[in-house]
Amino acid sequence: MRAFPAVLAALLLAGCGSLPDLADAPWTGVPQAQNPQDPATPLVARPPHAGALSGYGAPPRARRTVDSFAGEAAKRGVELIVPWFEQTPQEVRTQVAKILAEGQTAMDAIAAQDPARAGFRKIFVALDDAVYPVVSSLNRWYLMKETQPDGAMREVCNEAVQQTEQWLVGVSFREDLYALCAHFNEEYQRGERAGLRGEDLRLLEMTMRDYRRNGFALDAATRAEVESLQKRLSEVSNRFDQNVTNCQLELEFSAAQLAGLPAAFLDASRTATGRHIVRAQVTPDVVTVLENASVEDTRRTLSVARHSLAVEENGPVLAELLSTRARIAALLGYAHWADYQTEIKMAGTGAAALEFVDGLIDGLEPKFRAELEVLGALKVAETGKPDASIHVWDYLYYQNRLLSSAYGVDTAELRRYFPLERVMEGMFLVYEHLFGVRFHPIEPTRPWVEDLRLFVVEDSSSLEPLGAFYLDLYPRDGKYNHFAQFDVIGGKRLPNGIYRRPVAALVCNFTPGAPNEPALMTHDEVETFFHEFGHCMHAVLTRAEHGRFAGGSVPRDFVEAPSQMFENWAWDPDVLAIFAADWSDPSRGVPVETLRALKQADLATKAVWYRRQLGYASTDLRLHMGPVEDIAAAANRAMAESFLPAPPGTYFATYWGHLTGYDAGYYGYAWADSIAADLATAFTRAPEGFLDAQVGMRLRREIYEPGGSRPVEDSVRAFLGRPSDARAFLAGLGLDG
């Protein structure tokens, strides 16, 4: 996912599809790597049909400094800066005061202009200019509140985020700024200031749309109430996020209770007493146990714990979140929050989004029930209980058993082929080849954690520095608990004419390696890595002139599409041949028959996986199309109707981070998946398949670079040569188009 500060998502102040057929022949290339834990290990294996993949046989990536890119940047009128991360609470407080004071001065200067003499650039572009440094600072503090290992720093960064979001809300409700914009817009509509085109015209239209959505067509008293509620919503959203981030729960199990778990997991989790710790807030821990623990009571215990995280802290917070959103929507004239949120997305209305979700739920019903019967039969056979049924704590375990028994895939054994460092290097080569770029490791300055990594992205032909990205790979206490891409610095043309290139951060929670082993990934995590890195490239490759349109600043039900499309790469044998090899014997690649079986197993359980996603989407929309009296019961009921019932007495929504930022928007994953499947067809039909650089460069130019600077429908049409349709998506689900 792409992480958004809640106020930016609400106010817009800043700016699995069909799979290709597997090849029959195994690859035979033998990597020269002798140390799979070395990030600098070169990869020289060459899969069949790969074409001239740049980076093959390249020497280890030499570490450079940011300053070494300054000359090339200056030649091209761009600027690349490394973010300055505060190290102490006082530094944060000082910077908050400084940034907001400078922002206030800039806003006051814009508002003081004579409306008759101020032009488009002095109003609309100037507003984008003034907000930009504030949003860049907000991004930095938002990232640190989610990743800083020091609790005091997380707390002060959370305070900084709240204070900054409050300021941004206040700016969006300033009467003097609205009057200035409205005057220009009226003059423009009469044709007196014609000539705006493309991104500039879009900036005018989106700014005026935002003012309408803030209530500027209503009376002053109503606007004042909306402003107060938006500020309160920002506070409550941040409290919800902070409670999720800070929540920790360790469960202790005996070795017998964890029967079936991989030896590496048992070794890493063993305590001095010989028992084992499972962290209920760490997703890889939870998934590993639920996939492998043969003791049902262990799975049930962990599932109950996971579904009950942050209940005491976030139960009342979620109630206030929903009621505040509903009140804002009502004051602005919307039927509910879902209509308010979807108005600016591709869906357009909450009803259209829910119709999309319900249609998929109904369409998948026969396949879903058939898949549950298969899993249920496995449970009956294993337990000897003829009335045994599949519960929410069972489906991952029996899917894993199905992989092994019916398809011969051992997911724990499969991890051997995906050592993290090697996967990362191979993924880099793929993205470099497709997008015509090169990644250079840089020593991070003032990092917030010791094992933080930083890379500069350079155009491989022109040598133009395009941006930079951080990698924060492993879990720790107080860290964001899943996988997400965070903006740090957005792309933008500065007032001096120089283009500031973006910086992004990829926050991950991969399981560290056991003693004498490298960190190993599941195939699902390989998919996730390719997905999240797609978000990173969407941010870094932008060419949008104005900050509010840069990178992934696109409708929320589209933003996942370019990244979800890259999940296909984790299934392609030519791509996997680049990096998938047994860490202890690099001459052993993933057998093609294993890939084929893995794909067949994925399709055999696709409805279960997708109905879970649709359960979340349905829950999200129904909570925001209220009114809802008992939120826990409503959430659990919506999930049970779409997927499987949550454990009795639990309240999973209190630990569901998507309820801020993706509120009334979780359906967008499935919506975007439909588009992603269609985008992927451009590669499946290309001569070099998923390694076709010509299609990759078209993707960069038509989807990644424009960002939100033009309607996403236009970008999709430019890339595909036609409007998008759902045929590939539905075919991948086993449904008719």
ZABA-61586 format. One line per 3 residues: number of its first residue (from 1); their letters; for each residue x, y negated, z negated of C-alpha. Coordinates in steps of 0.1 Angstrom, whole numbers. Layout:
// ZABA-61586
NUM> a> X:Y:Z; ...
END
This chain:
// ZABA-61586
1> mra> 0:0:0; 9:-36:3; 7:-54:-30
4> fpa> -10:-88:-32; -12:-113:-61; -50:-113:-69
7> vla> -55:-150:-64; -38:-149:-29; -61:-121:-19
10> all> -92:-139:-32; -84:-174:-19; -61:-167:11
13> lag> -37:-195:-1; -8:-179:16; -13:-175:43
16> cgs> -35:97:89; -47:100:124; -44:127:151
19> lpd> -11:146:151; 10:156:181; 15:192:191
22> lad> 47:207:176; 75:217:199; 83:253:201
25> apw> 121:253:199; 140:248:166; 167:222:165
28> tgv> 203:235:162; 223:204:154; 246:207:124
31> pqa> 251:175:104; 286:168:93; 275:155:59
34> qnp> 292:173:30; 278:151:2; 240:147:5
37> qdp> 240:123:-25; 262:98:-7; 241:69:7
40> atp> 268:63:33; 267:98:48; 265:96:86
43> lva> 240:116:104; 250:131:137; 225:159:143
46> rpp> 206:155:175; 171:169:180; 159:180:215
49> hag> 141:154:236; 152:126:212; 166:103:239
52> als> 194:79:232; 186:73:195; 209:45:183
55> gyg> 228:53:152; 237:89:160; 273:96:149
58> app> 276:61:135; 303:56:109; 292:49:73
61> rar> 274:16:70; 300:-9:58; 288:-32:30
64> rtv> 287:-69:40; 278:-101:23; 248:-124:31
67> dsf> 273:-151:40; 287:-130:68; 254:-135:86
70> age> 253:-172:83; 270:-180:116; 246:-159:137
73> aak> 217:-174:118; 228:-209:124; 232:-203:161
76> rgv> 196:-193:163; 180:-219:141; 171:-195:113
79> eli> 180:-193:76; 184:-161:55; 186:-166:18
82> vpw> 189:-140:-10; 162:-146:-37; 174:-160:-70
85> feq> 159:-138:-97; 157:-153:-132; 175:-134:-159
88> tpq> 160:-148:-191; 125:-159:-202; 137:-194:-205
91> evr> 149:-195:-169; 115:-183:-158; 97:-210:-178
94> tqv> 121:-237:-165; 115:-226:-129; 77:-225:-133
97> aki> 77:-261:-146; 100:-273:-118; 82:-255:-89
100> lae> 48:-266:-100; 59:-302:-106; 74:-303:-71
103> gqt> 43:-288:-57; 21:-313:-74; 42:-342:-61
106> amd> 39:-328:-25; 2:-324:-28; -3:-359:-42
109> aia> 17:-373:-13; -4:-355:13; -37:-366:-4
112> aqd> -25:-403:-5; -23:-406:33; -47:-427:53
115> par> -71:-403:70; -73:-425:101; -35:-422:106
118> agf> -27:-387:94; -24:-361:121; -26:-324:121
121> rki> 10:-318:111; 9:-343:83; -22:-326:69
124> fva> -26:-289:77; 11:-280:83; 21:-302:54
127> ldd> -3:-282:31; 13:-250:44; 47:-265:37
130> avy> 38:-276:2; 22:-243:-8; 51:-222:6
133> pvv> 78:-227:-21; 51:-221:-48; 39:-189:-32
136> ssl> 75:-177:-28; 81:-183:-65; 49:-166:-73
139> nrw> 59:-135:-52; 92:-133:-72; 75:-135:-106
142> ylm> 48:-111:-95; 74:-86:-84; 93:-89:-117
145> ket> 62:-86:-139; 57:-52:-121; 93:-40:-122
148> qpd> 114:-57:-149; 127:-31:-174; 127:-58:-201
151> gam> 93:-62:-218; 99:-98:-227; 107:-106:-191
154> rev> 76:-88:-178; 55:-108:-203; 69:-142:-193
157> cne> 67:-133:-156; 30:-124:-162; 25:-158:-178
160> avq> 43:-174:-149; 20:-156:-124; -11:-167:-143
163> qte> 0:-203:-146; 10:-205:-109; -23:-189:-98
166> qwl> -42:-214:-119; -24:-242:-101; -31:-227:-67
169> vgv> -68:-224:-76; -68:-260:-86; -52:-271:-54
172> sfr> -78:-252:-33; -106:-272:-51; -91:-307:-48
175> edl> -117:-331:-34; -91:-355:-20; -74:-328:1
178> yal> -107:-315:13; -118:-350:24; -86:-355:44
181> cah> -90:-321:61; -127:-326:67; -121:-360:83
184> fne> -96:-346:108; -118:-316:115; -148:-339:123
187> eyq> -126:-360:146; -113:-329:163; -148:-315:168
190> rge> -157:-347:186; -128:-341:209; -108:-372:198
193> rag> -79:-350:187; -80:-322:212; -49:-303:222
196> lrg> -45:-278:193; -37:-243:206; -30:-209:193
199> edl> -16:-206:158; -22:-243:151; -58:-241:160
202> rll> -61:-210:139; -46:-228:109; -72:-256:112
205> emt> -101:-231:115; -89:-208:86; -83:-238:63
208> mrd> -118:-252:69; -132:-217:65; -115:-214:31
211> yrr> -130:-247:19; -164:-234:29; -158:-202:10
214> ngf> -148:-223:-21; -182:-240:-21; -174:-274:-5
217> ald> -208:-273:13; -224:-272:-22; -229:-298:-49
220> aat> -200:-309:-71; -213:-292:-103; -215:-258:-85
223> rae> -180:-263:-71; -167:-270:-106; -183:-239:-119
226> ves> -168:-218:-90; -134:-233:-97; -136:-225:-134
229> lqk> -147:-189:-126; -119:-185:-101; -94:-195:-127
232> rls> -109:-171:-152; -109:-144:-125; -72:-149:-120
235> evs> -65:-146:-158; -86:-114:-161; -71:-98:-130
238> nrf> -36:-103:-143; -46:-89:-177; -60:-58:-159
241> dqn> -28:-54:-139; -6:-59:-169; -25:-33:-189
244> vtn> -20:-8:-161; 17:-15:-158; 23:-13:-196
247> cql> 3:18:-201; 24:48:-212; 13:83:-223
250> ele> 37:112:-227; 22:147:-231; 43:175:-246
253> fsa> 40:211:-233; 57:244:-239; 75:262:-211
256> aql> 46:288:-211; 21:260:-206; 41:248:-176
259> agl> 43:282:-160; 47:278:-122; 65:245:-123
262> paa> 98:242:-103; 129:248:-123; 142:213:-114
265> fld> 112:197:-130; 115:218:-161; 152:210:-165
268> asr> 146:173:-161; 116:172:-185; 131:194:-213
271> tat> 135:178:-247; 160:187:-274; 134:210:-290
274> grh> 130:230:-258; 96:216:-250; 88:194:-220
277> ivr> 75:159:-215; 51:150:-187; 44:113:-182
280> aqv> 7:108:-175; 13:74:-160; 40:86:-135
283> tpd> 22:98:-103; 50:122:-91; 50:139:-126
286> vvt> 12:143:-125; 11:156:-89; 39:181:-95
289> vle> 21:196:-125; -14:196:-109; 1:213:-78
292> nas> 21:240:-96; 9:247:-132; -8:281:-132
295> ved> -23:275:-166; -57:258:-160; -59:243:-195
298> trr> -26:225:-188; -40:210:-156; -72:201:-174
301> tls> -54:184:-203; -32:163:-179; -62:154:-157
304> var> -82:142:-187; -52:121:-199; -47:106:-164
307> hsl> -84:98:-160; -84:81:-195; -54:58:-192
310> ave> -59:22:-204; -96:29:-213; -95:9:-245
313> eng> -75:-20:-230; -92:-23:-196; -127:-11:-203
316> pvl> -139:-46:-213; -115:-63:-189; -131:-44:-159
319> ael> -166:-54:-171; -156:-90:-171; -139:-87:-137
322> lst> -170:-74:-121; -194:-98:-137; -172:-128:-129
325> rar> -169:-117:-93; -207:-113:-90; -213:-147:-105
328> iaa> -189:-164:-80; -205:-146:-51; -240:-156:-62
331> llg> -230:-193:-66; -215:-193:-31; -247:-179:-16
334> yah> -236:-143:-11; -257:-112:-20; -227:-97:-39
337> wad> -189:-97:-41; -186:-71:-13; -202:-95:12
340> yqt> -179:-123:0; -148:-102:4; -157:-85:37
343> eik> -168:-117:54; -132:-124:64; -123:-88:73
346> mag> -130:-67:104; -161:-51:87; -178:-84:83
349> tga> -203:-73:56; -204:-50:26; -233:-31:42
352> aal> -212:-24:73; -183:-12:52; -205:11:32
355> efv> -222:24:63; -188:33:77; -178:51:45
358> dgl> -212:69:41; -211:79:78; -177:96:73
361> idg> -188:112:40; -218:127:58; -198:138:88
364> lep> -173:156:67; -198:173:45; -199:207:63
367> kfr> -161:209:65; -157:197:29; -180:224:15
370> ael> -163:251:36; -129:240:23; -141:241:-13
373> evl> -154:276:-7; -120:287:4; -103:271:-26
376> gal> -130:285:-49; -124:320:-35; -87:317:-45
379> kva> -97:307:-80; -121:336:-83; -94:360:-71
382> etg> -68:346:-95; -90:343:-126; -112:373:-120
385> kpd> -142:352:-129; -169:354:-102; -185:322:-112
388> asi> -153:302:-112; -156:268:-95; -132:241:-83
391> hvw> -128:212:-106; -109:179:-101; -79:194:-119
394> dyl> -79:225:-97; -80:213:-61; -43:204:-58
397> yyq> -32:237:-74; -53:258:-51; -44:238:-20
400> nrl> -8:246:-29; -17:283:-34; -35:282:0
403> lss> -3:268:16; 17:297:2; -8:326:6
406> ayg> -24:317:39; 3:297:56; 35:308:40
409> vdt> 45:273:29; 62:269:-5; 59:232:-13
412> ael> 86:234:-41; 109:252:-17; 102:227:10
415> rry> 116:199:-11; 151:214:-4; 148:200:31
418> fpl> 141:164:20; 170:150:-1; 161:114:-7
421> erv> 193:98:5; 193:118:37; 156:111:44
424> meg> 162:74:39; 192:73:62; 172:92:89
427> mfl> 142:69:85; 165:39:89; 178:54:122
430> vye> 143:59:135; 131:24:127; 163:9:140
433> hlf> 159:27:173; 122:19:177; 124:-18:168
436> gvr> 158:-26:181; 173:-36:147; 201:-26:124
439> fhp> 201:-24:86; 232:-36:67; 237:-28:30
442> iep> 243:-59:9; 254:-63:-27; 223:-76:-46
445> trp> 229:-108:-66; 212:-111:-100; 194:-78:-96
448> wve> 166:-70:-120; 178:-33:-123; 212:-17:-119
451> dlr> 203:7:-91; 186:-19:-70; 196:-19:-33
454> lfv> 195:-47:-7; 197:-45:31; 198:-73:57
457> ved> 179:-66:90; 196:-77:122; 184:-76:158
460> sss> 207:-51:174; 209:-70:207; 209:-107:198
463> lep> 225:-102:164; 199:-126:150; 194:-120:112
466> lga> 157:-111:108; 153:-108:71; 162:-85:42
469> fyl> 145:-59:19; 151:-44:-15; 147:-8:-25
472> dly> 137:0:-61; 135:38:-59; 130:55:-93
475> prd> 104:53:-121; 111:38:-155; 91:25:-184
478> gky> 70:-6:-177; 74:-3:-139; 46:-3:-113
481> nhf> 36:33:-113; 31:42:-76; 45:31:-42
484> aqf> 40:-4:-27; 56:-31:-6; 58:-66:-22
487> dvi> 65:-98:-4; 93:-118:-19; 99:-146:6
490> ggk> 76:-150:36; 86:-161:70; 80:-197:80
493> rlp> 91:-226:101; 104:-252:76; 98:-289:80
496> ngi> 135:-293:92; 127:-270:121; 147:-241:108
499> yrr> 129:-207:105; 133:-191:71; 135:-153:76
502> pva> 115:-131:52; 126:-109:23; 105:-80:10
505> alv> 108:-53:-17; 98:-16:-15; 89:-4:-50
508> cnf> 89:35:-52; 88:61:-79; 106:91:-65
511> tpg> 117:119:-89; 154:116:-97; 176:146:-90
514> apn> 181:174:-115; 216:181:-127; 239:190:-98
517> epa> 212:184:-73; 202:153:-53; 168:137:-56
520> lmt> 144:158:-36; 112:147:-20; 79:164:-12
523> hde> 66:162:23; 38:139:10; 65:115:-3
526> vet> 83:115:31; 50:104:46; 46:78:20
529> ffh> 81:65:25; 76:61:63; 42:44:55
532> efg> 56:19:30; 86:11:51; 62:2:78
535> hcm> 48:-25:55; 83:-37:49; 90:-41:86
538> hav> 57:-58:91; 68:-84:66; 104:-87:79
541> ltr> 98:-88:117; 73:-116:117; 75:-146:141
544> aeh> 45:-165:127; 52:-202:125; 30:-209:95
547> grf> 35:-192:61; -1:-182:57; 0:-160:88
550> agg> 34:-144:83; 39:-106:81; 10:-86:67
553> svp> -12:-117:62; -39:-101:83; -74:-89:74
556> rdf> -72:-64:46; -90:-36:65; -63:-39:92
559> vea> -32:-44:71; -27:-7:65; -30:4:101
562> psq> 5:-3:114; 19:15:83; -5:44:83
565> mfe> 4:50:119; 40:58:108; 28:87:86
568> nwa> 27:106:119; 65:104:121; 68:127:91
571> wdp> 52:155:111; 71:152:143; 98:179:148
574> dvl> 121:156:168; 119:130:140; 123:155:112
577> aif> 153:171:130; 172:138:124; 172:142:86
580> aad> 154:173:73; 180:199:63; 186:221:33
583> wsd> 206:199:9; 229:228:-1; 234:240:35
586> psr> 229:212:60; 231:238:89; 196:249:79
589> gvp> 169:227:93; 132:230:86; 120:260:106
592> vet> 95:250:133; 71:277:121; 71:261:87
595> lra> 62:227:103; 34:244:123; 21:261:92
598> lkq> 22:229:72; 3:211:99; -23:238:100
601> adl> -27:238:62; -31:200:63; -59:202:88
604> atk> -74:231:68; -77:208:37; -82:175:55
607> avw> -119:171:44; -110:176:7; -82:150:10
610> yrr> -104:125:29; -135:129:8; -114:119:-22
613> qlg> -103:88:-4; -139:81:6; -149:87:-30
616> yas> -127:58:-41; -140:36:-12; -176:44:-21
619> tdl> -170:37:-58; -153:4:-51; -180:-9:-28
622> rlh> -209:2:-51; -193:-14:-81; -191:-46:-61
625> mgp> -226:-44:-47; -241:-43:-82; -255:-51:-106
628> ved> -240:-22:-126; -250:-16:-162; -227:13:-171
631> iaa> -196:9:-151; -179:42:-162; -210:62:-154
634> aan> -215:44:-120; -179:49:-110; -179:86:-120
637> ram> -212:92:-103; -200:76:-70; -169:98:-71
640> aes> -189:129:-80; -213:123:-51; -184:119:-26
643> flp> -157:142:-40; -155:161:-73; -167:150:-107
646> app> -142:133:-130; -135:151:-163; -164:146:-187
649> gty> -160:116:-210; -133:99:-188; -132:65:-171
652> fat> -107:66:-142; -115:31:-130; -97:15:-160
655> ywg> -63:27:-145; -72:20:-109; -48:-8:-98
658> hlt> -66:-12:-65; -95:-29:-82; -74:-61:-82
661> gyd> -62:-71:-47; -81:-44:-29; -114:-50:-46
664> agy> -144:-43:-23; -116:-34:1; -105:2:-5
667> ygy> -126:13:24; -100:-5:45; -76:25:42
670> awa> -101:46:62; -110:17:85; -74:11:92
673> dsi> -67:48:96; -91:48:126; -71:20:142
676> aad> -38:37:132; -48:69:150; -55:50:181
679> lat> -22:30:179; -3:63:176; -17:76:209
682> aft> 6:51:227; 35:72:214; 20:106:219
685> rap> 15:97:256; 50:82:260; 80:101:276
688> egf> 100:101:244; 70:106:221; 75:92:186
691> lda> 110:82:195; 101:61:225; 119:28:221
694> qvg> 100:11:249; 67:16:230; 84:8:198
697> mrl> 95:-26:210; 60:-32:223; 47:-24:188
700> rre> 72:-49:174; 62:-77:198; 25:-73:198
703> iye> 16:-61:163; 45:-67:139; 57:-101:151
706> pgg> 24:-120:154; 11:-111:120; -20:-130:114
709> srp> -12:-158:138; -39:-145:162; -69:-122:158
712> ved> -58:-87:151; -82:-74:178; -61:-94:203
715> svr> -29:-78:190; -43:-43:192; -56:-50:228
718> afl> -22:-63:238; -4:-32:224; -29:-6:238
721> grp> -39:-24:269; -75:-19:258; -98:-24:228
724> sda> -93:2:200; -117:31:196; -122:59:170
727> raf> -119:90:192; -84:100:181; -93:94:145
730> lag> -125:115:146; -107:142:165; -81:144:138
733> lgl> -108:149:112; -124:176:133; -154:154:141
736> dg> -169:145:175; -162:110:188
END
